[in-house]
Amino acid sequence: MKNIKTDFLIVGSGLYGCVIAERIATILKKKVIIIEKRNHIGGNCYSEIDKETGIEFHKYGTHIFHTSKKNVWNYLKKFTSLNNYKHQVLSNYKSKVYQMPINLETINKFFNQKLNPVKAELFLKKKTKKFIKKNPDNFEEKALMQIGKELYTAFIKGYTEKQWGKDPKKLPSSIFNRLPIRFNYNKTYFKNADVEGIPSNGYTEVFKKLTSNPLISIIYNKSFNLKQKYMVNKAIIYTGPLDKLLNYKFGQLEWRSVKFKKKVLNRRDYQGTSVMNFPEKKIKFTRIHEPRHLHTDRNYKDKTLIIKEFPELNSNEPYYPINDKKNRLIHSKYKNYLTKNYKNLITGGRLADYAYYDMDMTISAALKKFEFIKKKLK
Ligand SMILES: Cc1cc2nc3c(=O)[nH]c(=O)nc-3n(C[C@H](O)[C@H](O)[C@H](O)COP(=O)(O)OP(=O)(O)OC[C@H]3O[C@@H](n4cnc5c(N)ncnc54)[C@H](O)[C@@H]3O)c2cc1C
């Protein structure tokens, strides 16, 4: 490792790191070395083929690409086409299956009604009237204001308690903004996506293409730290967590994590959809993924793969940032310290920014950071 000599060193082979690597090699024609602590490329977007069933699955949770950002799709389409998958989420409550986000079908089925859109809105208004508040203080207050007690208790409360490991009264109201309510039968999950689907040949193929330039090389199973000495002409781009990089000197950032349990079943189809929510608290997992439904164009065998998702608090396997005031303050201390003391270190990506980014946001941020690098370091 002592002999590593490069123009740019990138830490992390996730989407952020690989997009920047591709841009540097293609546009600036500079040498890039990527260091990755895992034994594979792709970060959390990584996909692989299950040996027993031949089904391609996403090791770190089902990933659906969707965007309304033109520049992101213009960039990504150079490396992949998308299949025709359109995401839909269903929720299994007391063994009955409902549409998520809540729509007219959910309302009518749950309350055993035959309401049209106008009547459904009035019906729900009556249920939410007593919870209306100008400034809801927390997640629960906001949810009750919008969907009332019955729908909240069935579909949201237990799910949220499992997902975040916290009483919804202790979560910020802003999290509830992400759940739309529809008084029509629209069941598409990503309402504003102009482009949506799964890479036709899987995510891992996209990453292989992104890094196919001979100026890029990847070293796997290697964890970066600041004590290691590298001969880097231009800059180090670090996409890992900042607290770990600085040995937790300002405290540890909290993350919500998930564990996945895989099982092969001797039947063609288990649940008829790619993701099913299980909102009841007494069921320990939050979702069942069935990845065969992500690639309906493929000729899979008469066996299926299901993956149960169990949330847990584990800051060493970071998935979702606990984006509260305390953690944001800790994060800003790390960021300021690094900016001041490490001039040739650039940070970015979901781990370094302590943020939840969809894939299109990650690509967009990486393309912007590349423009900055081009101007400053060419
Ligand atoms: C459960 C889940 C589901 C998701 N589903 C979707 C979805 O459906 N649609 C969507 O658009 N987005 C989805 N996302 C978001 C998507 O995963 C992210 O946008 C994307 O992975 C961010 O890429 P990244 O490069 O910033 O981070 P990562 O993918 O985490 O990559 C960072 C890489 O850096 C490596 N690394 C870290 N520290 C070090 C170190 N010290 N030394 C060496 N290597 C290091 C890590 O091993 C990792 O490979 C989902 C996220 C989660 C958690």
The ligand as an SDF file (V2000), in Angstrom:
LIG
                    3D

 53 58  0  0  0  0  0  0  0  0999 V2000
  -32.6250    0.3420    2.6190 C   0  0  0  0  0  0  0  0  0  0  0  0
  -32.3890    1.3800    1.5490 C   0  0  0  0  0  0  0  0  0  0  0  0
  -33.1480    1.3730    0.4050 C   0  0  0  0  0  0  0  0  0  0  0  0
  -32.9480    2.3350   -0.5770 C   0  0  0  0  0  0  0  0  0  0  0  0
  -33.7500    2.3230   -1.6690 N   0  0  0  0  0  0  0  0  0  0  0  0
  -33.6100    3.2720   -2.6120 C   0  0  0  0  0  0  0  0  0  0  0  0
  -34.4940    3.3110   -3.7410 C   0  0  0  0  0  0  0  0  0  0  0  0
  -35.3960    2.4870   -3.8870 O   0  0  0  0  0  0  0  0  0  0  0  0
  -34.3140    4.3120   -4.6550 N   0  0  0  0  0  0  0  0  0  0  0  0
  -33.3300    5.2650   -4.5240 C   0  0  0  0  0  0  0  0  0  0  0  0
  -33.2300    6.1410   -5.3820 O   0  0  0  0  0  0  0  0  0  0  0  0
  -32.4720    5.2330   -3.4670 N   0  0  0  0  0  0  0  0  0  0  0  0
  -32.5850    4.2680   -2.5180 C   0  0  0  0  0  0  0  0  0  0  0  0
  -31.7100    4.2380   -1.4490 N   0  0  0  0  0  0  0  0  0  0  0  0
  -30.5880    5.2060   -1.3900 C   0  0  0  0  0  0  0  0  0  0  0  0
  -29.2620    4.7000   -2.0580 C   0  0  0  0  0  0  0  0  0  0  0  0
  -28.8490    3.5190   -1.4150 O   0  0  0  0  0  0  0  0  0  0  0  0
  -28.1900    5.8010   -1.9500 C   0  0  0  0  0  0  0  0  0  0  0  0
  -28.5800    6.9330   -2.6970 O   0  0  0  0  0  0  0  0  0  0  0  0
  -26.7880    5.3930   -2.4600 C   0  0  0  0  0  0  0  0  0  0  0  0
  -26.4100    4.1160   -2.0660 O   0  0  0  0  0  0  0  0  0  0  0  0
  -25.7580    6.3900   -1.9400 C   0  0  0  0  0  0  0  0  0  0  0  0
  -24.4750    6.1040   -2.4840 O   0  0  0  0  0  0  0  0  0  0  0  0
  -23.1560    6.5410   -1.6980 P   0  0  0  0  0  0  0  0  0  0  0  0
  -22.0060    6.2770   -2.6120 O   0  0  0  0  0  0  0  0  0  0  0  0
  -23.3090    7.8970   -1.1430 O   0  0  0  0  0  0  0  0  0  0  0  0
  -23.0930    5.5790   -0.4080 O   0  0  0  0  0  0  0  0  0  0  0  0
  -22.8750    4.0090   -0.2510 P   0  0  0  0  0  0  0  0  0  0  0  0
  -23.6770    3.2640   -1.2470 O   0  0  0  0  0  0  0  0  0  0  0  0
  -23.0980    3.6830    1.1710 O   0  0  0  0  0  0  0  0  0  0  0  0
  -21.3260    3.8100   -0.6080 O   0  0  0  0  0  0  0  0  0  0  0  0
  -20.2770    4.1590    0.2640 C   0  0  0  0  0  0  0  0  0  0  0  0
  -19.1620    3.1340    0.1220 C   0  0  0  0  0  0  0  0  0  0  0  0
  -18.0330    3.5690    0.8780 O   0  0  0  0  0  0  0  0  0  0  0  0
  -17.4290    2.4310    1.4990 C   0  0  0  0  0  0  0  0  0  0  0  0
  -16.6460    2.9300    2.6500 N   0  0  0  0  0  0  0  0  0  0  0  0
  -17.1100    3.6140    3.7110 C   0  0  0  0  0  0  0  0  0  0  0  0
  -16.0810    3.9160    4.5590 N   0  0  0  0  0  0  0  0  0  0  0  0
  -14.9540    3.4030    4.0150 C   0  0  0  0  0  0  0  0  0  0  0  0
  -13.5760    3.3840    4.4110 C   0  0  0  0  0  0  0  0  0  0  0  0
  -13.1360    3.9750    5.5400 N   0  0  0  0  0  0  0  0  0  0  0  0
  -12.6850    2.7600    3.6070 N   0  0  0  0  0  0  0  0  0  0  0  0
  -13.0940    2.1660    2.4380 C   0  0  0  0  0  0  0  0  0  0  0  0
  -14.3860    2.1500    2.0130 N   0  0  0  0  0  0  0  0  0  0  0  0
  -15.3050    2.7680    2.7890 C   0  0  0  0  0  0  0  0  0  0  0  0
  -18.6420    1.5780    1.8740 C   0  0  0  0  0  0  0  0  0  0  0  0
  -18.2690    0.2230    2.0840 O   0  0  0  0  0  0  0  0  0  0  0  0
  -19.5440    1.7600    0.6560 C   0  0  0  0  0  0  0  0  0  0  0  0
  -19.2900    0.7770   -0.3210 O   0  0  0  0  0  0  0  0  0  0  0  0
  -31.9260    3.3130   -0.4230 C   0  0  0  0  0  0  0  0  0  0  0  0
  -31.1540    3.3220    0.7280 C   0  0  0  0  0  0  0  0  0  0  0  0
  -31.3970    2.4020    1.7300 C   0  0  0  0  0  0  0  0  0  0  0  0
  -30.6080    2.4800    2.9990 C   0  0  0  0  0  0  0  0  0  0  0  0
  1  2  1  0
  2  3  1  0
  2 52  2  0
  3  4  2  0
  4  5  1  0
  4 50  1  0
  5  6  2  0
  6  7  1  0
  6 13  1  0
  7  8  2  0
  7  9  1  0
  9 10  1  0
 10 11  2  0
 10 12  1  0
 12 13  2  0
 13 14  1  0
 14 15  1  0
 14 50  1  0
 15 16  1  0
 16 17  1  0
 16 18  1  0
 18 19  1  0
 18 20  1  0
 20 21  1  0
 20 22  1  0
 22 23  1  0
 23 24  1  0
 24 25  2  0
 24 26  1  0
 24 27  1  0
 27 28  1  0
 28 29  2  0
 28 30  1  0
 28 31  1  0
 31 32  1  0
 32 33  1  0
 33 34  1  0
 33 48  1  0
 34 35  1  0
 35 36  1  0
 35 46  1  0
 36 37  1  0
 36 45  1  0
 37 38  2  0
 38 39  1  0
 39 40  1  0
 39 45  2  0
 40 41  1  0
 40 42  2  0
 42 43  1  0
 43 44  2  0
 44 45  1  0
 46 47  1  0
 46 48  1  0
 48 49  1  0
 50 51  2  0
 51 52  1  0
 52 53  1  0
M  END
$$$$
